[in-house]
Amino acid sequence: MPATSVMSASLIPAGLTVVTRYLDLAGVFSCALLGGAVARTTGLDLFGFVIVGIISGLGGGLVRDVLLQHGTPIALTDYAYLLTAVAGSVVVFLIKISEESWNRLFTVLDAAVIGFWAVTGANKTLEVGLGWLPAVLLGTLTAVGGGALRDITLGRVPAVFGRNGLYATVAVSVAGVTVVCSYLGAPRLGIGLGIALALTFRLTAVHYGWNLPNSLDWQPHSKLASMMRRRSGPAPRTGEGDQPRPPEESP
């Protein structure tokens, strides 16, 4: 085995796999709740709620485990995963709250999912002996994959592709922090910092409307940018009626 693989495999203590599993299940439940919320907006029935919740809750982890090629995906061997996804879907089906209240809860859950899954994906990648770059990549994929598959299933443009409050950027940052802490010998610290970063970064980005540029002539549309543009005011324009008149010639 290459030296880098041995080093990577030793970054995650054996006891930390239990914490990783519970974080994974927390992500499954949270993302199943989000999937159920989307199913409600599209008018699906109970079966639709459950299917969308399963895709949303398990999609990212299934893709991650298939790419790792380290045995059968955990969602197919540990029944807690499927039951957790179904439970999250049913909870949203049974509980009705106002749209405004749900939007606030949705944002917090969304941030939590990014943290749980980016941390879990990065740690699971390091556990099987891969290096830092695959860990960041699969940590990000774990965080955004379920939501992307859910949106594709419902015929929507995946939210991860833009105008989403730095969704993927937050996932990359969390996975990166997790990997750095693991290489520094503090994987447990990486879990705490990663989840805290996800909540802080994601909620701040949503609040201020931060987004990545989508073209070369992109202009920031965040609340902060709008305030700065209002303070500076529009550039003065000189119209025909505003042009200075030449001085009259002396007789």
Contacts in CASP RR format, 6 or more apart in sequence:
PFRMAT RR
TARGET T0000
AUTHOR 0000-0000-0000
METHOD contacts of the structure
MODEL  1
MPATSVMSASLIPAGLTVVTRYLDLAGVFSCALLGGAVARTTGLDLFGFV
IVGIISGLGGGLVRDVLLQHGTPIALTDYAYLLTAVAGSVVVFLIKISEE
SWNRLFTVLDAAVIGFWAVTGANKTLEVGLGWLPAVLLGTLTAVGGGALR
DITLGRVPAVFGRNGLYATVAVSVAGVTVVCSYLGAPRLGIGLGIALALT
FRLTAVHYGWNLPNSLDWQPHSKLASMMRRRSGPAPRTGEGDQPRPPEES
P
4 131 0 8 1.000
5 129 0 8 1.000
5 130 0 8 1.000
5 131 0 8 1.000
6 129 0 8 1.000
8 126 0 8 1.000
8 129 0 8 1.000
8 130 0 8 1.000
8 131 0 8 1.000
8 132 0 8 1.000
8 135 0 8 1.000
9 126 0 8 1.000
9 127 0 8 1.000
9 128 0 8 1.000
9 129 0 8 1.000
11 126 0 8 1.000
11 182 0 8 1.000
11 183 0 8 1.000
11 185 0 8 1.000
11 187 0 8 1.000
12 20 0 8 1.000
12 123 0 8 1.000
12 126 0 8 1.000
12 127 0 8 1.000
12 182 0 8 1.000
12 187 0 8 1.000
13 187 0 8 1.000
16 123 0 8 1.000
16 187 0 8 1.000
16 188 0 8 1.000
16 191 0 8 1.000
17 127 0 8 1.000
19 188 0 8 1.000
19 191 0 8 1.000
20 119 0 8 1.000
20 120 0 8 1.000
20 123 0 8 1.000
20 124 0 8 1.000
20 127 0 8 1.000
21 78 0 8 1.000
23 116 0 8 1.000
23 117 0 8 1.000
23 119 0 8 1.000
23 120 0 8 1.000
23 191 0 8 1.000
24 61 0 8 1.000
24 74 0 8 1.000
24 81 0 8 1.000
24 116 0 8 1.000
24 117 0 8 1.000
24 120 0 8 1.000
25 80 0 8 1.000
25 81 0 8 1.000
25 84 0 8 1.000
26 112 0 8 1.000
26 116 0 8 1.000
27 57 0 8 1.000
27 112 0 8 1.000
27 113 0 8 1.000
27 116 0 8 1.000
27 117 0 8 1.000
27 120 0 8 1.000
28 57 0 8 1.000
28 58 0 8 1.000
28 75 0 8 1.000
28 81 0 8 1.000
28 84 0 8 1.000
28 85 0 8 1.000
29 84 0 8 1.000
29 85 0 8 1.000
29 87 0 8 1.000
29 88 0 8 1.000
30 109 0 8 1.000
30 112 0 8 1.000
30 113 0 8 1.000
30 116 0 8 1.000
31 53 0 8 1.000
31 56 0 8 1.000
31 57 0 8 1.000
31 113 0 8 1.000
31 117 0 8 1.000
31 146 0 8 1.000
31 147 0 8 1.000
32 53 0 8 1.000
32 54 0 8 1.000
32 56 0 8 1.000
32 57 0 8 1.000
32 84 0 8 1.000
32 85 0 8 1.000
32 86 0 8 1.000
32 87 0 8 1.000
32 88 0 8 1.000
32 89 0 8 1.000
32 92 0 8 1.000
33 88 0 8 1.000
33 89 0 8 1.000
33 91 0 8 1.000
33 92 0 8 1.000
33 109 0 8 1.000
34 56 0 8 1.000
34 106 0 8 1.000
34 109 0 8 1.000
34 110 0 8 1.000
34 113 0 8 1.000
34 147 0 8 1.000
35 52 0 8 1.000
35 53 0 8 1.000
35 55 0 8 1.000
35 56 0 8 1.000
35 57 0 8 1.000
35 89 0 8 1.000
35 92 0 8 1.000
35 147 0 8 1.000
35 150 0 8 1.000
36 49 0 8 1.000
36 52 0 8 1.000
36 53 0 8 1.000
36 56 0 8 1.000
36 88 0 8 1.000
36 89 0 8 1.000
36 92 0 8 1.000
36 93 0 8 1.000
37 92 0 8 1.000
37 102 0 8 1.000
37 106 0 8 1.000
38 52 0 8 1.000
38 56 0 8 1.000
38 150 0 8 1.000
38 151 0 8 1.000
38 154 0 8 1.000
39 48 0 8 1.000
39 49 0 8 1.000
39 52 0 8 1.000
39 53 0 8 1.000
39 89 0 8 1.000
39 92 0 8 1.000
40 49 0 8 1.000
40 92 0 8 1.000
40 93 0 8 1.000
42 154 0 8 1.000
44 52 0 8 1.000
46 90 0 8 1.000
46 93 0 8 1.000
49 89 0 8 1.000
49 90 0 8 1.000
49 92 0 8 1.000
49 93 0 8 1.000
50 86 0 8 1.000
50 89 0 8 1.000
50 90 0 8 1.000
52 89 0 8 1.000
52 150 0 8 1.000
52 153 0 8 1.000
52 154 0 8 1.000
53 85 0 8 1.000
53 86 0 8 1.000
53 88 0 8 1.000
53 89 0 8 1.000
53 150 0 8 1.000
54 82 0 8 1.000
54 85 0 8 1.000
54 86 0 8 1.000
54 89 0 8 1.000
55 146 0 8 1.000
55 149 0 8 1.000
55 150 0 8 1.000
55 153 0 8 1.000
56 85 0 8 1.000
56 146 0 8 1.000
56 147 0 8 1.000
56 149 0 8 1.000
56 150 0 8 1.000
57 85 0 8 1.000
57 146 0 8 1.000
58 75 0 8 1.000
58 81 0 8 1.000
58 82 0 8 1.000
58 85 0 8 1.000
58 146 0 8 1.000
59 75 0 8 1.000
59 145 0 8 1.000
59 146 0 8 1.000
59 147 0 8 1.000
59 149 0 8 1.000
60 117 0 8 1.000
60 141 0 8 1.000
60 142 0 8 1.000
60 143 0 8 1.000
60 144 0 8 1.000
60 145 0 8 1.000
60 146 0 8 1.000
60 147 0 8 1.000
60 149 0 8 1.000
61 73 0 8 1.000
61 74 0 8 1.000
61 75 0 8 1.000
61 117 0 8 1.000
61 121 0 8 1.000
61 142 0 8 1.000
61 145 0 8 1.000
61 146 0 8 1.000
62 73 0 8 1.000
62 75 0 8 1.000
63 141 0 8 1.000
63 142 0 8 1.000
63 145 0 8 1.000
63 146 0 8 1.000
63 149 0 8 1.000
64 121 0 8 1.000
64 124 0 8 1.000
64 125 0 8 1.000
64 138 0 8 1.000
64 139 0 8 1.000
64 141 0 8 1.000
64 142 0 8 1.000
65 71 0 8 1.000
65 72 0 8 1.000
65 73 0 8 1.000
65 74 0 8 1.000
65 75 0 8 1.000
65 124 0 8 1.000
66 73 0 8 1.000
67 138 0 8 1.000
67 141 0 8 1.000
68 124 0 8 1.000
68 125 0 8 1.000
68 128 0 8 1.000
68 130 0 8 1.000
68 138 0 8 1.000
70 128 0 8 1.000
74 81 0 8 1.000
75 81 0 8 1.000
75 82 0 8 1.000
97 105 0 8 1.000
107 202 0 8 1.000
107 203 0 8 1.000
107 206 0 8 1.000
108 199 0 8 1.000
108 203 0 8 1.000
110 167 0 8 1.000
110 202 0 8 1.000
111 170 0 8 1.000
111 198 0 8 1.000
111 199 0 8 1.000
111 202 0 8 1.000
111 203 0 8 1.000
112 195 0 8 1.000
112 198 0 8 1.000
112 199 0 8 1.000
113 143 0 8 1.000
114 143 0 8 1.000
114 144 0 8 1.000
114 167 0 8 1.000
114 170 0 8 1.000
114 171 0 8 1.000
114 174 0 8 1.000
114 198 0 8 1.000
114 202 0 8 1.000
115 143 0 8 1.000
115 170 0 8 1.000
115 171 0 8 1.000
115 174 0 8 1.000
115 194 0 8 1.000
115 195 0 8 1.000
115 197 0 8 1.000
115 198 0 8 1.000
115 199 0 8 1.000
116 195 0 8 1.000
117 139 0 8 1.000
117 142 0 8 1.000
117 143 0 8 1.000
117 171 0 8 1.000
118 139 0 8 1.000
118 140 0 8 1.000
118 142 0 8 1.000
118 143 0 8 1.000
118 170 0 8 1.000
118 171 0 8 1.000
118 172 0 8 1.000
118 174 0 8 1.000
118 175 0 8 1.000
118 178 0 8 1.000
118 194 0 8 1.000
118 198 0 8 1.000
119 139 0 8 1.000
119 174 0 8 1.000
119 175 0 8 1.000
119 178 0 8 1.000
119 190 0 8 1.000
119 191 0 8 1.000
119 192 0 8 1.000
119 194 0 8 1.000
119 195 0 8 1.000
120 139 0 8 1.000
120 142 0 8 1.000
121 135 0 8 1.000
121 138 0 8 1.000
121 139 0 8 1.000
121 141 0 8 1.000
121 142 0 8 1.000
121 143 0 8 1.000
121 175 0 8 1.000
122 135 0 8 1.000
122 136 0 8 1.000
122 138 0 8 1.000
122 139 0 8 1.000
122 174 0 8 1.000
122 175 0 8 1.000
122 176 0 8 1.000
122 178 0 8 1.000
122 179 0 8 1.000
122 182 0 8 1.000
123 135 0 8 1.000
123 178 0 8 1.000
123 182 0 8 1.000
123 187 0 8 1.000
123 191 0 8 1.000
124 138 0 8 1.000
124 142 0 8 1.000
125 131 0 8 1.000
125 134 0 8 1.000
125 135 0 8 1.000
125 138 0 8 1.000
125 139 0 8 1.000
126 135 0 8 1.000
126 179 0 8 1.000
126 182 0 8 1.000
130 138 0 8 1.000
132 176 0 8 1.000
132 179 0 8 1.000
132 183 0 8 1.000
135 175 0 8 1.000
135 176 0 8 1.000
135 178 0 8 1.000
135 179 0 8 1.000
135 182 0 8 1.000
136 172 0 8 1.000
136 175 0 8 1.000
136 176 0 8 1.000
136 179 0 8 1.000
137 175 0 8 1.000
139 171 0 8 1.000
139 175 0 8 1.000
139 178 0 8 1.000
140 168 0 8 1.000
140 171 0 8 1.000
140 172 0 8 1.000
140 175 0 8 1.000
143 171 0 8 1.000
143 174 0 8 1.000
143 175 0 8 1.000
144 160 0 8 1.000
144 167 0 8 1.000
144 168 0 8 1.000
144 171 0 8 1.000
145 160 0 8 1.000
147 158 0 8 1.000
147 159 0 8 1.000
147 160 0 8 1.000
148 158 0 8 1.000
148 159 0 8 1.000
148 160 0 8 1.000
151 157 0 8 1.000
151 158 0 8 1.000
151 159 0 8 1.000
152 158 0 8 1.000
159 167 0 8 1.000
160 167 0 8 1.000
160 168 0 8 1.000
162 211 0 8 1.000
162 212 0 8 1.000
162 214 0 8 1.000
163 211 0 8 1.000
163 214 0 8 1.000
164 211 0 8 1.000
165 202 0 8 1.000
165 205 0 8 1.000
165 206 0 8 1.000
165 209 0 8 1.000
165 210 0 8 1.000
165 211 0 8 1.000
166 201 0 8 1.000
166 202 0 8 1.000
166 205 0 8 1.000
166 210 0 8 1.000
166 211 0 8 1.000
166 212 0 8 1.000
167 202 0 8 1.000
169 205 0 8 1.000
169 212 0 8 1.000
170 197 0 8 1.000
170 198 0 8 1.000
170 201 0 8 1.000
170 202 0 8 1.000
170 205 0 8 1.000
171 198 0 8 1.000
173 197 0 8 1.000
173 201 0 8 1.000
174 194 0 8 1.000
174 195 0 8 1.000
174 197 0 8 1.000
174 198 0 8 1.000
174 201 0 8 1.000
177 190 0 8 1.000
177 193 0 8 1.000
177 194 0 8 1.000
177 197 0 8 1.000
178 187 0 8 1.000
178 190 0 8 1.000
178 191 0 8 1.000
178 193 0 8 1.000
178 194 0 8 1.000
180 190 0 8 1.000
181 187 0 8 1.000
181 189 0 8 1.000
181 190 0 8 1.000
181 193 0 8 1.000
182 190 0 8 1.000
204 210 0 8 1.000
205 211 0 8 1.000
207 223 0 8 1.000
208 222 0 8 1.000
208 223 0 8 1.000
208 224 0 8 1.000
209 221 0 8 1.000
209 222 0 8 1.000
209 223 0 8 1.000
210 222 0 8 1.000
211 220 0 8 1.000
211 221 0 8 1.000
211 222 0 8 1.000
219 225 0 8 1.000
END
